[in-house]
Amino acid sequence: MLIECWECKAKISDTAASCPQCGAQPSEDDHPLSVAVNDLDMKFSSMFWFLIKAAVAAVPAVVVLYTAATVVGGVISPLLHL
């Protein structure tokens, strides 16, 4: 997002450490970080379906981890039984 420089009023990025035009650096008071919270008042039904979707989305990760552990165990197991 573009903002105005606090010294020369040039358009700069809000993540810039200093202004590329004049080199001015923001003080702590000039460049505060803001936090925005959305959907704080989530209904129970929305929360329920969100958790269901999160659980379903975790299934492929569990399958991949189980497969990787099985393959690694199958490779390492014969090496440890010399």
All heavy atoms as a GROMACS GRO file, in nm:
protein
  606
    1MET      N    1   0.084  -0.117   0.000
    1MET     CA    2   0.000   0.000   0.000
    1MET      C    3   0.089   0.124   0.000
    1MET      O    4   0.190   0.128   0.069
    1MET     CB    5  -0.089  -0.004   0.125
    1MET     CG    6  -0.186   0.109   0.131
    1MET     SD    7  -0.311   0.082   0.256
    1MET     CE    8  -0.250   0.187   0.384
    2LEU      N    9   0.052   0.222  -0.078
    2LEU     CA   10   0.130   0.344  -0.085
    2LEU      C   11   0.080   0.447   0.016
    2LEU      O   12  -0.040   0.464   0.034
    2LEU     CB   13   0.123   0.403  -0.226
    2LEU     CG   14   0.191   0.321  -0.336
    2LEU    CD1   15   0.171   0.388  -0.471
    2LEU    CD2   16   0.338   0.303  -0.306
    3ILE      N   17   0.174   0.511   0.081
    3ILE     CA   18   0.143   0.618   0.177
    3ILE      C   19   0.228   0.739   0.141
    3ILE      O   20   0.317   0.731   0.057
    3ILE     CB   21   0.172   0.574   0.322
    3ILE    CG1   22   0.321   0.538   0.339
    3ILE    CG2   23   0.083   0.459   0.364
    3ILE    CD1   24   0.363   0.514   0.483
    4GLU      N   25   0.199   0.851   0.204
    4GLU     CA   26   0.278   0.972   0.183
    4GLU      C   27   0.398   0.972   0.278
    4GLU      O   28   0.386   0.934   0.394
    4GLU     CB   29   0.195   1.097   0.210
    4GLU     CG   30   0.099   1.132   0.100
    4GLU     CD   31   0.033   1.266   0.122
    4GLU    OE1   32   0.049   1.325   0.231
    4GLU    OE2   33  -0.035   1.312   0.030
    5CYS      N   34   0.512   1.014   0.225
    5CYS     CA   35   0.630   1.031   0.309
    5CYS      C   36   0.599   1.137   0.416
    5CYS      O   37   0.533   1.237   0.388
    5CYS     CB   38   0.749   1.076   0.224
    5CYS     SG   39   0.894   1.124   0.322
    6TRP      N   40   0.647   1.115   0.535
    6TRP     CA   41   0.618   1.206   0.646
    6TRP      C   42   0.699   1.334   0.638
    6TRP      O   43   0.673   1.428   0.710
    6TRP     CB   44   0.646   1.134   0.779
    6TRP     CG   45   0.763   1.042   0.771
    6TRP    CD1   46   0.892   1.070   0.803
    6TRP    CD2   47   0.762   0.910   0.721
    6TRP    NE1   48   0.972   0.962   0.775
    6TRP    CE2   49   0.895   0.862   0.725
    6TRP    CE3   50   0.665   0.825   0.671
    6TRP    CZ2   51   0.931   0.734   0.683
    6TRP    CZ3   52   0.702   0.698   0.630
    6TRP    CH2   53   0.833   0.654   0.637
    7GLU      N   54   0.798   1.341   0.545
    7GLU     CA   55   0.878   1.461   0.527
    7GLU      C   56   0.846   1.532   0.394
    7GLU      O   57   0.804   1.646   0.393
    7GLU     CB   58   1.028   1.426   0.530
    7GLU     CG   59   1.078   1.382   0.664
    7GLU     CD   60   1.085   1.495   0.765
    7GLU    OE1   61   1.113   1.609   0.726
    7GLU    OE2   62   1.060   1.468   0.883
    8CYS      N   63   0.867   1.461   0.281
    8CYS     CA   64   0.854   1.526   0.149
    8CYS      C   65   0.720   1.498   0.081
    8CYS      O   66   0.695   1.549  -0.028
    8CYS     CB   67   0.968   1.483   0.058
    8CYS     SG   68   0.960   1.309   0.009
    9LYS      N   69   0.635   1.418   0.140
    9LYS     CA   70   0.500   1.386   0.090
    9LYS      C   71   0.501   1.307  -0.042
    9LYS      O   72   0.402   1.304  -0.112
    9LYS     CB   73   0.415   1.513   0.073
    9LYS     CG   74   0.404   1.598   0.197
    9LYS     CD   75   0.341   1.522   0.310
    9LYS     CE   76   0.328   1.612   0.432
    9LYS     NZ   77   0.320   1.538   0.555
   10ALA      N   78   0.614   1.242  -0.075
   10ALA     CA   79   0.618   1.155  -0.193
   10ALA      C   80   0.544   1.025  -0.162
   10ALA      O   81   0.529   0.986  -0.046
   10ALA     CB   82   0.763   1.125  -0.231
   11LYS      N   83   0.496   0.958  -0.264
   11LYS     CA   84   0.427   0.831  -0.246
   11LYS      C   85   0.532   0.721  -0.227
   11LYS      O   86   0.617   0.700  -0.314
   11LYS     CB   87   0.340   0.797  -0.367
   11LYS     CG   88   0.225   0.894  -0.387
   11LYS     CD   89   0.122   0.874  -0.280
   11LYS     CE   90   0.002   0.964  -0.306
   11LYS     NZ   91  -0.093   0.963  -0.200
   12ILE      N   92   0.525   0.649  -0.113
   12ILE     CA   93   0.619   0.540  -0.084
   12ILE      C   94   0.542   0.420  -0.029
   12ILE      O   95   0.425   0.432   0.010
   12ILE     CB   96   0.728   0.583   0.017
   12ILE    CG1   97   0.664   0.621   0.152
   12ILE    CG2   98   0.810   0.697  -0.037
   12ILE    CD1   99   0.765   0.641   0.262
   13SER      N  100   0.608   0.306  -0.024
   13SER     CA  101   0.547   0.186   0.030
   13SER      C  102   0.534   0.198   0.182
   13SER      O  103   0.620   0.257   0.248
   13SER     CB  104   0.633   0.064  -0.004
   13SER     OG  105   0.586  -0.050   0.065
   14ASP      N  106   0.428   0.141   0.236
   14ASP     CA  107   0.409   0.148   0.381
   14ASP      C  108   0.508   0.058   0.455
   14ASP      O  109   0.523   0.068   0.576
   14ASP     CB  110   0.266   0.112   0.420
   14ASP     CG  111   0.227  -0.028   0.380
   14ASP    OD1  112   0.293  -0.087   0.293
   14ASP    OD2  113   0.129  -0.080   0.436
   15THR      N  114   0.579  -0.030   0.383
   15THR     CA  115   0.677  -0.117   0.447
   15THR      C  116   0.820  -0.067   0.429
   15THR      O  117   0.914  -0.132   0.474
   15THR     CB  118   0.668  -0.260   0.390
   15THR    OG1  119   0.689  -0.255   0.249
   15THR    CG2  120   0.532  -0.322   0.420
   16ALA      N  121   0.836   0.048   0.363
   16ALA     CA  122   0.970   0.103   0.339
   16ALA      C  123   1.032   0.149   0.470
   16ALA      O  124   0.967   0.208   0.556
   16ALA     CB  125   0.962   0.220   0.242
   17ALA      N  126   1.163   0.119   0.486
   17ALA     CA  127   1.235   0.160   0.606
   17ALA      C  128   1.267   0.309   0.603
   17ALA      O  129   1.278   0.373   0.707
   17ALA     CB  130   1.363   0.079   0.621
   18SER      N  131   1.283   0.362   0.480
   18SER     CA  132   1.308   0.505   0.465
   18SER      C  133   1.253   0.549   0.330
   18SER      O  134   1.227   0.468   0.242
   18SER     CB  135   1.458   0.535   0.474
   18SER     OG  136   1.526   0.476   0.367
   19CYS      N  137   1.237   0.679   0.313
   19CYS     CA  138   1.185   0.734   0.188
   19CYS      C  139   1.294   0.732   0.082
   19CYS      O  140   1.405   0.780   0.106
   19CYS     CB  141   1.138   0.878   0.211
   19CYS     SG  142   1.083   0.961   0.059
   20PRO      N  143   1.267   0.673  -0.036
   20PRO     CA  144   1.369   0.671  -0.141
   20PRO      C  145   1.397   0.810  -0.200
   20PRO      O  146   1.502   0.832  -0.259
   20PRO     CB  147   1.313   0.577  -0.247
   20PRO     CG  148   1.167   0.568  -0.220
   20PRO     CD  149   1.147   0.600  -0.076
   21GLN      N  150   1.305   0.905  -0.183
   21GLN     CA  151   1.324   1.040  -0.237
   21GLN      C  152   1.414   1.126  -0.148
   21GLN      O  153   1.510   1.183  -0.194
   21GLN     CB  154   1.188   1.111  -0.253
   21GLN     CG  155   1.093   1.043  -0.348
   21GLN     CD  156   1.138   1.055  -0.493
   21GLN    OE1  157   1.206   1.149  -0.530
   21GLN    NE2  158   1.098   0.959  -0.573
   22CYS      N  159   1.378   1.133  -0.018
   22CYS     CA  160   1.451   1.223   0.071
   22CYS      C  161   1.532   1.149   0.179
   22CYS      O  162   1.611   1.211   0.249
   22CYS     CB  163   1.355   1.321   0.138
   22CYS     SG  164   1.238   1.243   0.252
   23GLY      N  165   1.511   1.019   0.194
   23GLY     CA  166   1.587   0.940   0.291
   23GLY      C  167   1.536   0.950   0.433
   23GLY      O  168   1.600   0.899   0.525
   24ALA      N  169   1.423   1.015   0.454
   24ALA     CA  170   1.370   1.030   0.589
   24ALA      C  171   1.327   0.895   0.645
   24ALA      O  172   1.270   0.813   0.575
   24ALA     CB  173   1.253   1.126   0.589
   25GLN      N  174   1.356   0.875   0.772
   25GLN     CA  175   1.315   0.753   0.839
   25GLN      C  176   1.206   0.786   0.940
   25GLN      O  177   1.213   0.889   1.006
   25GLN     CB  178   1.433   0.688   0.910
   25GLN     CG  179   1.539   0.638   0.815
   25GLN     CD  180   1.654   0.572   0.889
   25GLN    OE1  181   1.666   0.585   1.009
   25GLN    NE2  182   1.738   0.503   0.815
   26PRO      N  183   1.106   0.699   0.952
   26PRO     CA  184   0.996   0.730   1.044
   26PRO      C  185   1.038   0.710   1.189
   26PRO      O  186   1.124   0.628   1.220
   26PRO     CB  187   0.889   0.626   1.006
   26PRO     CG  188   0.968   0.511   0.956
   26PRO     CD  189   1.086   0.571   0.885
   27SER      N  190   0.979   0.791   1.275
   27SER     CA  191   0.996   0.767   1.418
   27SER      C  192   0.887   0.670   1.460
   27SER      O  193   0.795   0.640   1.385
   27SER     CB  194   0.986   0.898   1.496
   27SER     OG  195   0.854   0.948   1.488
   28GLU      N  196   0.893   0.619   1.581
   28GLU     CA  197   0.793   0.523   1.630
   28GLU      C  198   0.653   0.583   1.628
   28GLU      O  199   0.556   0.515   1.602
   28GLU     CB  200   0.829   0.477   1.771
   28GLU     CG  201   0.945   0.382   1.776
   28GLU     CD  202   0.915   0.249   1.709
   28GLU    OE1  203   0.802   0.200   1.723
   28GLU    OE2  204   1.004   0.196   1.641
   29ASP      N  205   0.642   0.713   1.656
   29ASP     CA  206   0.511   0.778   1.660
   29ASP      C  207   0.454   0.804   1.520
   29ASP      O  208   0.334   0.807   1.502
   29ASP     CB  209   0.520   0.911   1.736
   29ASP     CG  210   0.561   0.891   1.880
   29ASP    OD1  211   0.532   0.783   1.935
   29ASP    OD2  212   0.621   0.983   1.937
   30ASP      N  213   0.542   0.823   1.420
   30ASP     CA  214   0.497   0.852   1.285
   30ASP      C  215   0.447   0.730   1.210
   30ASP      O  216   0.369   0.741   1.118
   30ASP     CB  217   0.611   0.914   1.203
   30ASP     CG  218   0.645   1.054   1.249
   30ASP    OD1  219   0.560   1.115   1.317
   30ASP    OD2  220   0.755   1.102   1.217
   31HIS      N  221   0.493   0.613   1.245
   31HIS     CA  222   0.466   0.494   1.166
   31HIS      C  223   0.416   0.379   1.255
   31HIS      O  224   0.482   0.276   1.266
   31HIS     CB  225   0.594   0.455   1.093
   31HIS     CG  226   0.572   0.369   0.973
   31HIS    ND1  227   0.491   0.405   0.869
   31HIS    CD2  228   0.622   0.247   0.941
   31HIS    CE1  229   0.492   0.310   0.779
   31HIS    NE2  230   0.572   0.213   0.820
   32PRO      N  231   0.302   0.396   1.322
   32PRO     CA  232   0.254   0.288   1.410
   32PRO      C  233   0.200   0.170   1.329
   32PRO      O  234   0.151   0.187   1.217
   32PRO     CB  235   0.142   0.355   1.489
   32PRO     CG  236   0.091   0.460   1.396
   32PRO     CD  237   0.211   0.509   1.319
   33LEU      N  238   0.210   0.052   1.384
   33LEU     CA  239   0.153  -0.067   1.321
   33LEU      C  240   0.009  -0.081   1.365
   33LEU      O  241  -0.024  -0.063   1.482
   33LEU     CB  242   0.233  -0.192   1.361
   33LEU     CG  243   0.380  -0.192   1.320
   33LEU    CD1  244   0.448  -0.316   1.375
   33LEU    CD2  245   0.391  -0.189   1.170
   34SER      N  246  -0.078  -0.113   1.271
   34SER     CA  247  -0.218  -0.128   1.305
   34SER      C  248  -0.260  -0.274   1.289
   34SER      O  249  -0.204  -0.348   1.209
   34SER     CB  250  -0.305  -0.039   1.216
   34SER     OG  251  -0.290  -0.078   1.081
   35VAL      N  252  -0.359  -0.313   1.368
   35VAL     CA  253  -0.412  -0.448   1.363
   35VAL      C  254  -0.562  -0.438   1.342
   35VAL      O  255  -0.629  -0.361   1.410
   35VAL     CB  256  -0.382  -0.524   1.494
   35VAL    CG1  257  -0.447  -0.660   1.494
   35VAL    CG2  258  -0.233  -0.535   1.515
   36ALA      N  259  -0.613  -0.516   1.248
   36ALA     CA  260  -0.757  -0.518   1.223
   36ALA      C  261  -0.808  -0.659   1.248
   36ALA      O  262  -0.753  -0.757   1.198
   36ALA     CB  263  -0.786  -0.478   1.079
   37VAL      N  264  -0.912  -0.670   1.329
   37VAL     CA  265  -0.974  -0.800   1.360
   37VAL      C  266  -1.106  -0.807   1.286
   37VAL      O  267  -1.191  -0.719   1.300
   37VAL     CB  268  -0.995  -0.817   1.512
   37VAL    CG1  269  -1.063  -0.948   1.541
   37VAL    CG2  270  -0.862  -0.807   1.584
   38ASN      N  271  -1.123  -0.911   1.207
   38ASN     CA  272  -1.246  -0.929   1.132
   38ASN      C  273  -1.324  -1.048   1.188
   38ASN      O  274  -1.266  -1.148   1.226
   38ASN     CB  275  -1.217  -0.956   0.984
   38ASN     CG  276  -1.153  -0.836   0.917
   38ASN    OD1  277  -1.179  -0.723   0.955
   38ASN    ND2  278  -1.070  -0.862   0.819
   39ASP      N  279  -1.455  -1.038   1.187
   39ASP     CA  280  -1.546  -1.145   1.226
   39ASP      C  281  -1.520  -1.192   1.368
   39ASP      O  282  -1.506  -1.312   1.393
   39ASP     CB  283  -1.538  -1.261   1.127
   39ASP     CG  284  -1.662  -1.348   1.132
   39ASP    OD1  285  -1.764  -1.306   1.189
   39ASP    OD2  286  -1.656  -1.458   1.080
   40LEU      N  287  -1.512  -1.099   1.460
   40LEU     CA  288  -1.492  -1.134   1.599
   40LEU      C  289  -1.617  -1.199   1.656
   40LEU      O  290  -1.608  -1.288   1.739
   40LEU     CB  291  -1.456  -1.008   1.679
   40LEU     CG  292  -1.425  -1.030   1.826
   40LEU    CD1  293  -1.301  -1.116   1.839
   40LEU    CD2  294  -1.404  -0.898   1.894
   41ASP      N  295  -1.734  -1.158   1.609
   41ASP     CA  296  -1.860  -1.213   1.658
   41ASP      C  297  -1.905  -1.327   1.568
   41ASP      O  298  -2.008  -1.320   1.502
   41ASP     CB  299  -1.968  -1.103   1.662
   41ASP     CG  300  -1.930  -0.992   1.757
   41ASP    OD1  301  -1.873  -1.023   1.864
   41ASP    OD2  302  -1.958  -0.876   1.726
   42MET      N  303  -1.828  -1.434   1.565
   42MET     CA  304  -1.859  -1.548   1.480
   42MET      C  305  -1.970  -1.631   1.544
   42MET      O  306  -1.964  -1.662   1.662
   42MET     CB  307  -1.734  -1.634   1.460
   42MET     CG  308  -1.751  -1.746   1.360
   42MET     SD  309  -1.600  -1.843   1.339
   42MET     CE  310  -1.518  -1.745   1.216
   43LYS      N  311  -2.069  -1.664   1.464
   43LYS     CA  312  -2.180  -1.745   1.514
   43LYS      C  313  -2.132  -1.888   1.538
   43LYS      O  314  -2.033  -1.933   1.480
   43LYS     CB  315  -2.294  -1.748   1.412
   43LYS     CG  316  -2.362  -1.615   1.394
   43LYS     CD  317  -2.482  -1.633   1.304
   43LYS     CE  318  -2.460  -1.554   1.178
   43LYS     NZ  319  -2.564  -1.572   1.080
   44PHE      N  320  -2.205  -1.960   1.623
   44PHE     CA  321  -2.169  -2.098   1.655
   44PHE      C  322  -2.168  -2.184   1.530
   44PHE      O  323  -2.076  -2.264   1.509
   44PHE     CB  324  -2.264  -2.157   1.759
   44PHE     CG  325  -2.235  -2.300   1.789
   44PHE    CD1  326  -2.128  -2.335   1.869
   44PHE    CD2  327  -2.311  -2.402   1.734
   44PHE    CE1  328  -2.098  -2.468   1.894
   44PHE    CE2  329  -2.284  -2.534   1.759
   44PHE     CZ  330  -2.177  -2.568   1.840
   45SER      N  331  -2.266  -2.167   1.443
   45SER     CA  332  -2.272  -2.250   1.323
   45SER      C  333  -2.153  -2.222   1.231
   45SER      O  334  -2.096  -2.314   1.172
   45SER     CB  335  -2.404  -2.227   1.248
   45SER     OG  336  -2.416  -2.092   1.209
   46SER      N  337  -2.111  -2.097   1.221
   46SER     CA  338  -1.994  -2.063   1.140
   46SER      C  339  -1.868  -2.125   1.198
   46SER      O  340  -1.784  -2.180   1.125
   46SER     CB  341  -1.976  -1.912   1.132
   46SER     OG  342  -2.083  -1.853   1.065
   47MET      N  343  -1.855  -2.118   1.330
   47MET     CA  344  -1.739  -2.177   1.396
   47MET      C  345  -1.738  -2.329   1.378
   47MET      O  346  -1.634  -2.389   1.352
   47MET     CB  347  -1.738  -2.143   1.545
   47MET     CG  348  -1.620  -2.200   1.620
   47MET     SD  349  -1.461  -2.133   1.570
   47MET     CE  350  -1.469  -1.973   1.642
   48PHE      N  351  -1.855  -2.393   1.390
   48PHE     CA  352  -1.866  -2.538   1.374
   48PHE      C  353  -1.821  -2.580   1.235
   48PHE      O  354  -1.738  -2.672   1.220
   48PHE     CB  355  -2.012  -2.581   1.399
   48PHE     CG  356  -2.035  -2.727   1.375
   48PHE    CD1  357  -1.997  -2.820   1.469
   48PHE    CD2  358  -2.095  -2.770   1.258
   48PHE    CE1  359  -2.018  -2.954   1.448
   48PHE    CE2  360  -2.117  -2.904   1.235
   48PHE     CZ  361  -2.078  -2.997   1.330
   49TRP      N  362  -1.872  -2.515   1.131
   49TRP     CA  363  -1.834  -2.551   0.995
   49TRP      C  364  -1.688  -2.519   0.965
   49TRP      O  365  -1.621  -2.590   0.891
   49TRP     CB  366  -1.927  -2.488   0.893
   49TRP     CG  367  -2.061  -2.554   0.895
   49TRP    CD1  368  -2.179  -2.499   0.934
   49TRP    CD2  369  -2.090  -2.690   0.863
   49TRP    NE1  370  -2.279  -2.592   0.928
   49TRP    CE2  371  -2.227  -2.712   0.885
   49TRP    CE3  372  -2.013  -2.798   0.820
   49TRP    CZ2  373  -2.289  -2.833   0.862
   49TRP    CZ3  374  -2.075  -2.920   0.798
   49TRP    CH2  375  -2.210  -2.937   0.819
   50PHE      N  376  -1.636  -2.413   1.024
   50PHE     CA  377  -1.494  -2.382   1.009
   50PHE      C  378  -1.408  -2.494   1.065
   50PHE      O  379  -1.311  -2.537   1.002
   50PHE     CB  380  -1.462  -2.250   1.080
   50PHE     CG  381  -1.315  -2.219   1.084
   50PHE    CD1  382  -1.249  -2.172   0.972
   50PHE    CD2  383  -1.242  -2.238   1.201
   50PHE    CE1  384  -1.114  -2.144   0.976
   50PHE    CE2  385  -1.107  -2.211   1.204
   50PHE     CZ  386  -1.043  -2.164   1.092
   51LEU      N  387  -1.443  -2.545   1.183
   51LEU     CA  388  -1.366  -2.653   1.243
   51LEU      C  389  -1.379  -2.783   1.164
   51LEU      O  390  -1.283  -2.859   1.151
   51LEU     CB  391  -1.409  -2.673   1.389
   51LEU     CG  392  -1.374  -2.557   1.482
   51LEU    CD1  393  -1.435  -2.579   1.619
   51LEU    CD2  394  -1.224  -2.541   1.492
   52ILE      N  395  -1.497  -2.809   1.108
   52ILE     CA  396  -1.516  -2.928   1.024
   52ILE      C  397  -1.426  -2.919   0.899
   52ILE      O  398  -1.358  -3.014   0.862
   52ILE     CB  399  -1.664  -2.945   0.984
   52ILE    CG1  400  -1.750  -2.974   1.106
   52ILE    CG2  401  -1.681  -3.051   0.876
   52ILE    CD1  402  -1.719  -3.106   1.172
   53LYS      N  403  -1.425  -2.802   0.835
   53LYS     CA  404  -1.342  -2.784   0.716
   53LYS      C  405  -1.194  -2.796   0.751
   53LYS      O  406  -1.116  -2.853   0.673
   53LYS     CB  407  -1.369  -2.647   0.654
   53LYS     CG  408  -1.506  -2.636   0.590
   53LYS     CD  409  -1.530  -2.495   0.540
   53LYS     CE  410  -1.671  -2.477   0.489
   53LYS     NZ  411  -1.697  -2.339   0.447
   54ALA      N  412  -1.152  -2.746   0.865
   54ALA     CA  413  -1.013  -2.757   0.906
   54ALA      C  414  -0.975  -2.902   0.931
   54ALA      O  415  -0.865  -2.946   0.894
   54ALA     CB  416  -0.987  -2.673   1.031
   55ALA      N  417  -1.064  -2.979   0.991
   55ALA     CA  418  -1.037  -3.121   1.016
   55ALA      C  419  -1.026  -3.197   0.884
   55ALA      O  420  -0.938  -3.282   0.867
   55ALA     CB  421  -1.146  -3.180   1.103
   56VAL      N  422  -1.114  -3.168   0.789
   56VAL     CA  423  -1.110  -3.236   0.659
   56VAL      C  424  -0.983  -3.196   0.583
   56VAL      O  425  -0.921  -3.279   0.517
   56VAL     CB  426  -1.237  -3.204   0.577
   56VAL    CG1  427  -1.225  -3.251   0.434
   56VAL    CG2  428  -1.359  -3.267   0.645
   57ALA      N  429  -0.942  -3.072   0.595
   57ALA     CA  430  -0.822  -3.026   0.526
   57ALA      C  431  -0.695  -3.091   0.584
   57ALA      O  432  -0.594  -3.103   0.514
   57ALA     CB  433  -0.810  -2.875   0.536
   58ALA      N  434  -0.700  -3.136   0.709
   58ALA     CA  435  -0.583  -3.198   0.772
   58ALA      C  436  -0.565  -3.343   0.729
   58ALA      O  437  -0.456  -3.399   0.745
   58ALA     CB  438  -0.596  -3.191   0.923
   59VAL      N  439  -0.668  -3.407   0.672
   59VAL     CA  440  -0.660  -3.548   0.635
   59VAL      C  441  -0.548  -3.575   0.534
   59VAL      O  442  -0.468  -3.667   0.554
   59VAL     CB  443  -0.797  -3.599   0.586
   59VAL    CG1  444  -0.784  -3.737   0.525
   59VAL    CG2  445  -0.896  -3.600   0.700
   60PRO      N  446  -0.534  -3.500   0.424
   60PRO     CA  447  -0.424  -3.528   0.331
   60PRO      C  448  -0.286  -3.516   0.396
   60PRO      O  449  -0.195  -3.594   0.364
   60PRO     CB  450  -0.441  -3.424   0.221
   60PRO     CG  451  -0.584  -3.385   0.228
   60PRO     CD  452  -0.622  -3.396   0.372
   61ALA      N  453  -0.269  -3.423   0.487
   61ALA     CA  454  -0.140  -3.408   0.555
   61ALA      C  455  -0.109  -3.531   0.639
   61ALA      O  456   0.004  -3.579   0.641
   61ALA     CB  457  -0.141  -3.283   0.642
   62VAL      N  458  -0.209  -3.586   0.705
   62VAL     CA  459  -0.189  -3.706   0.786
   62VAL      C  460  -0.154  -3.824   0.696
   62VAL      O  461  -0.066  -3.905   0.728
   62VAL     CB  462  -0.315  -3.736   0.872
   62VAL    CG1  463  -0.305  -3.872   0.938
   62VAL    CG2  464  -0.335  -3.627   0.974
   63VAL      N  465  -0.219  -3.835   0.582
   63VAL     CA  466  -0.190  -3.944   0.488
   63VAL      C  467  -0.047  -3.933   0.437
   63VAL      O  468   0.026  -4.034   0.431
   63VAL     CB  469  -0.292  -3.944   0.372
   63VAL    CG1  470  -0.250  -4.040   0.262
   63VAL    CG2  471  -0.431  -3.978   0.422
   64VAL      N  472  -0.004  -3.814   0.401
   64VAL     CA  473   0.132  -3.794   0.352
   64VAL      C  474   0.234  -3.828   0.461
   64VAL      O  475   0.335  -3.896   0.436
   64VAL     CB  476   0.152  -3.649   0.300
   64VAL    CG1  477   0.298  -3.617   0.277
   64VAL    CG2  478   0.070  -3.628   0.175
   65LEU      N  479   0.212  -3.782   0.584
   65LEU     CA  480   0.305  -3.811   0.693
   65LEU      C  481   0.310  -3.960   0.723
   65LEU      O  482   0.418  -4.016   0.748
   65LEU     CB  483   0.266  -3.733   0.818
   65LEU     CG  484   0.289  -3.582   0.811
   65LEU    CD1  485   0.233  -3.514   0.935
   65LEU    CD2  486   0.436  -3.551   0.796
   66TYR      N  487   0.196  -4.028   0.722
   66TYR     CA  488   0.192  -4.172   0.747
   66TYR      C  489   0.268  -4.248   0.637
   66TYR      O  490   0.346  -4.338   0.666
   66TYR     CB  491   0.048  -4.221   0.755
   66TYR     CG  492   0.038  -4.370   0.776
   66TYR    CD1  493   0.061  -4.424   0.901
   66TYR    CD2  494   0.007  -4.454   0.670
   66TYR    CE1  495   0.053  -4.561   0.921
   66TYR    CE2  496   0.000  -4.592   0.688
   66TYR     CZ  497   0.022  -4.645   0.815
   66TYR     OH  498   0.014  -4.780   0.834
   67THR      N  499   0.248  -4.208   0.512
   67THR     CA  500   0.317  -4.273   0.400
   67THR      C  501   0.468  -4.251   0.410
   67THR      O  502   0.546  -4.344   0.390
   67THR     CB  503   0.263  -4.219   0.266
   67THR    OG1  504   0.122  -4.239   0.262
   67THR    CG2  505   0.328  -4.287   0.148
   68ALA      N  506   0.509  -4.129   0.441
   68ALA     CA  507   0.651  -4.099   0.454
   68ALA      C  508   0.713  -4.178   0.569
   68ALA      O  509   0.823  -4.233   0.555
   68ALA     CB  510   0.672  -3.949   0.475
   69ALA      N  511   0.643  -4.188   0.681
   69ALA     CA  512   0.695  -4.265   0.794
   69ALA      C  513   0.706  -4.413   0.760
   69ALA      O  514   0.801  -4.480   0.800
   69ALA     CB  515   0.605  -4.245   0.916
   70THR      N  516   0.610  -4.465   0.686
   70THR     CA  517   0.614  -4.606   0.646
   70THR      C  518   0.732  -4.632   0.552
   70THR      O  519   0.804  -4.732   0.567
   70THR     CB  520   0.482  -4.644   0.576
   70THR    OG1  521   0.374  -4.618   0.666
   70THR    CG2  522   0.480  -4.791   0.539
   71VAL      N  523   0.754  -4.545   0.455
   71VAL     CA  524   0.865  -4.562   0.361
   71VAL      C  525   0.999  -4.551   0.434
   71VAL      O  526   1.088  -4.634   0.416
   71VAL     CB  527   0.856  -4.458   0.246
   71VAL    CG1  528   0.982  -4.457   0.163
   71VAL    CG2  529   0.735  -4.487   0.160
   72VAL      N  530   1.013  -4.448   0.518
   72VAL     CA  531   1.139  -4.431   0.592
   72VAL      C  532   1.161  -4.549   0.686
   72VAL      O  533   1.272  -4.601   0.696
   72VAL     CB  534   1.139  -4.296   0.669
   72VAL    CG1  535   1.254  -4.288   0.766
   72VAL    CG2  536   1.144  -4.180   0.571
   73GLY      N  537   1.057  -4.594   0.753
   73GLY     CA  538   1.069  -4.711   0.842
   73GLY      C  539   1.106  -4.836   0.765
   73GLY      O  540   1.184  -4.919   0.813
   74GLY      N  541   1.050  -4.852   0.645
   74GLY     CA  542   1.084  -4.968   0.562
   74GLY      C  543   1.227  -4.967   0.513
   74GLY      O  544   1.287  -5.072   0.493
   75VAL      N  545   1.283  -4.850   0.493
   75VAL     CA  546   1.422  -4.838   0.448
   75VAL      C  547   1.518  -4.855   0.566
   75VAL      O  548   1.621  -4.923   0.554
   75VAL     CB  549   1.445  -4.702   0.377
   75VAL    CG1  550   1.592  -4.678   0.351
   75VAL    CG2  551   1.366  -4.698   0.248
   76ILE      N  552   1.486  -4.796   0.678
   76ILE     CA  553   1.578  -4.798   0.794
   76ILE      C  554   1.573  -4.931   0.869
   76ILE      O  555   1.675  -4.977   0.920
   76ILE     CB  556   1.546  -4.679   0.888
   76ILE    CG1  557   1.584  -4.548   0.819
   76ILE    CG2  558   1.621  -4.691   1.018
   76ILE    CD1  559   1.551  -4.426   0.900
   77SER      N  560   1.459  -4.992   0.875
   77SER     CA  561   1.442  -5.116   0.952
   77SER      C  562   1.541  -5.225   0.912
   77SER      O  563   1.605  -5.285   1.000
   77SER     CB  564   1.297  -5.165   0.940
   77SER     OG  565   1.281  -5.284   1.012
   78PRO      N  566   1.559  -5.257   0.784
   78PRO     CA  567   1.657  -5.362   0.750
   78PRO      C  568   1.801  -5.322   0.783
   78PRO      O  569   1.884  -5.408   0.812
   78PRO     CB  570   1.642  -5.378   0.598
   78PRO     CG  571   1.510  -5.321   0.564
   78PRO     CD  572   1.482  -5.218   0.666
   79LEU      N  573   1.829  -5.192   0.779
   79LEU     CA  574   1.965  -5.147   0.810
   79LEU      C  575   1.998  -5.163   0.958
   79LEU      O  576   2.116  -5.183   0.994
   79LEU     CB  577   1.982  -5.000   0.769
   79LEU     CG  578   1.967  -4.970   0.619
   79LEU    CD1  579   1.974  -4.820   0.597
   79LEU    CD2  580   2.071  -5.043   0.540
   80LEU      N  581   1.900  -5.156   1.044
   80LEU     CA  582   1.924  -5.169   1.188
   80LEU      C  583   1.929  -5.314   1.234
   80LEU      O  584   1.974  -5.341   1.345
   80LEU     CB  585   1.813  -5.094   1.265
   80LEU     CG  586   1.809  -4.943   1.242
   80LEU    CD1  587   1.692  -4.883   1.317
   80LEU    CD2  588   1.938  -4.877   1.285
   81HIS      N  589   1.887  -5.409   1.154
   81HIS     CA  590   1.884  -5.550   1.191
   81HIS      C  591   2.000  -5.627   1.127
   81HIS      O  592   1.984  -5.738   1.080
   81HIS     CB  593   1.752  -5.612   1.151
   81HIS     CG  594   1.639  -5.568   1.235
   81HIS    ND1  595   1.578  -5.446   1.217
   81HIS    CD2  596   1.575  -5.627   1.339
   81HIS    CE1  597   1.481  -5.432   1.305
   81HIS    NE2  598   1.478  -5.541   1.382
   82LEU      N  599   2.117  -5.569   1.121
   82LEU     CA  600   2.234  -5.637   1.061
   82LEU      C  601   2.279  -5.744   1.148
   82LEU      O  602   2.326  -5.804   1.212
   82LEU     CB  603   2.344  -5.536   1.032
   82LEU     CG  604   2.312  -5.434   0.925
   82LEU    CD1  605   2.423  -5.332   0.915
   82LEU    CD2  606   2.294  -5.502   0.790
   0.00000   0.00000   0.00000
